[in-house]
Amino acid sequence: MKNIQKIKRAQQLRRKARTRAKLSGTMERPRLSVSRTLQHIYAQLIDDAAGKTLVYASDLNLKAKDLKEAGERQGKAARAYLVGKMIGDGAAKKKIKKVIFDRAHRKYHGRVKAVADGARDGGLEF
């Protein structure tokens, strides 16, 4: 069992490295990095040239009344969508309009896609 887990983790790291080799954020066009756990989702705008996080958002900051804005989405996807909107709002305050989307080793599907949709609705282009 542990051998299978090691193999899966190695595959994830290879996919992540392959994705990151093609992406790099700058101050004009930072990298929108999405990470998720079983319970929560996190997103941040990163300037790789300076090595700094410009904007950060997670579903830990959400309140129950915020979930009404998520539209037809429910559960974790609704929270992910709102995290994307929060990233878009934070980026607008810093006058950032264009970003590079970094999904790491995840498929562009489900909660990762919901973050991207929320960020687009929040005013970001990628």
C-alpha positions in Angstrom: 0.0 0.0 0.0 2.7 2.5 0.9 4.5 1.7 -2.3 1.5 2.8 -4.4 1.2 6.0 -2.4 4.9 6.8 -3.1 4.4 6.1 -6.8 1.3 8.4 -7.0 3.1 11.2 -5.1 6.1 10.9 -7.5 3.7 11.1 -10.5 2.0 14.2 -9.0 5.4 15.9 -8.5 6.4 15.1 -12.1 3.2 16.6 -13.4 3.6 19.7 -11.2 7.2 20.2 -12.3 6.2 19.8 -15.9 3.5 22.5 -15.5 5.7 24.9 -13.5 8.5 24.7 -16.0 6.3 26.5 -18.5 4.9 29.1 -16.1 6.5 32.1 -14.4 4.8 35.1 -12.9 6.0 38.7 -13.1 4.8 41.9 -11.5 2.8 42.8 -14.7 1.4 39.2 -15.0 1.6 37.3 -11.8 0.9 33.6 -11.4 -2.4 32.6 -9.9 -1.6 29.4 -8.0 -4.4 27.2 -6.7 -3.9 24.6 -4.1 -6.6 22.5 -2.5 -7.0 20.0 0.3 -9.9 17.7 1.0 -11.5 20.4 3.2 -10.3 23.8 1.9 -9.0 25.7 -1.1 -6.4 28.4 -1.3 -5.4 30.8 -4.1 -2.6 33.3 -4.3 -1.1 35.7 -6.9 2.7 35.3 -6.9 5.4 37.5 -8.4 8.1 34.8 -9.1 10.7 37.4 -10.1 10.6 39.0 -6.7 9.5 35.9 -4.9 6.5 37.6 -3.2 2.9 36.8 -2.8 0.8 39.8 -3.9 -2.7 38.7 -3.1 -3.9 35.7 -1.0 -7.4 34.2 -0.5 -8.9 31.0 1.0 -12.2 29.7 2.0 -11.3 30.0 5.6 -12.1 33.8 5.3 -15.7 33.2 4.0 -18.9 33.7 5.9 -22.2 31.8 5.5 -23.9 34.9 4.0 -21.3 35.0 1.2 -22.3 31.6 -0.2 -25.5 33.1 -1.6 -23.4 34.9 -4.2 -22.2 31.6 -5.6 -25.2 31.1 -7.8 -26.0 27.5 -8.9 -22.8 26.1 -7.3 -23.1 24.2 -4.0 -20.7 23.0 -1.3 -17.0 23.1 -1.9 -17.4 24.3 -5.5 -19.3 27.3 -4.3 -16.6 28.2 -1.8 -14.0 27.8 -4.5 -15.9 30.1 -6.8 -16.0 32.8 -4.0 -12.2 32.3 -3.4 -11.7 33.1 -7.1 -13.9 36.2 -6.8 -11.9 37.4 -3.7 -8.7 37.0 -5.6 -10.1 39.0 -8.5 -11.2 41.8 -6.1 -7.8 41.8 -4.4 -6.1 42.0 -7.7 -8.3 44.9 -8.8 -7.2 46.8 -5.7 -3.5 46.3 -6.8 -4.4 47.2 -10.4 -3.6 43.7 -11.7 -5.7 42.6 -14.7 -3.8 39.7 -16.4 -2.5 36.6 -14.7 -1.1 33.2 -15.6 -3.2 30.3 -14.2 -1.2 27.6 -12.3 -3.3 24.5 -11.6 -0.2 22.6 -10.3 -0.7 18.8 -10.9 -4.5 19.0 -10.8 -6.9 18.7 -13.7 -8.8 21.8 -14.8 -12.0 20.5 -13.4 -14.3 20.8 -10.4 -13.0 23.2 -7.7 -10.0 24.3 -9.6 -12.2 25.3 -12.5 -14.6 27.1 -10.1 -11.7 29.2 -8.8 -10.8 30.1 -12.4 -14.4 31.0 -13.1 -14.6 33.2 -10.0 -11.4 34.9 -10.9 -12.7 35.7 -14.4 -15.9 37.1 -12.9 -13.8 39.1 -10.5 -12.1 40.8 -13.4 -9.0 38.8 -14.1 -7.9 37.7 -17.6 -5.9 34.6 -18.4 
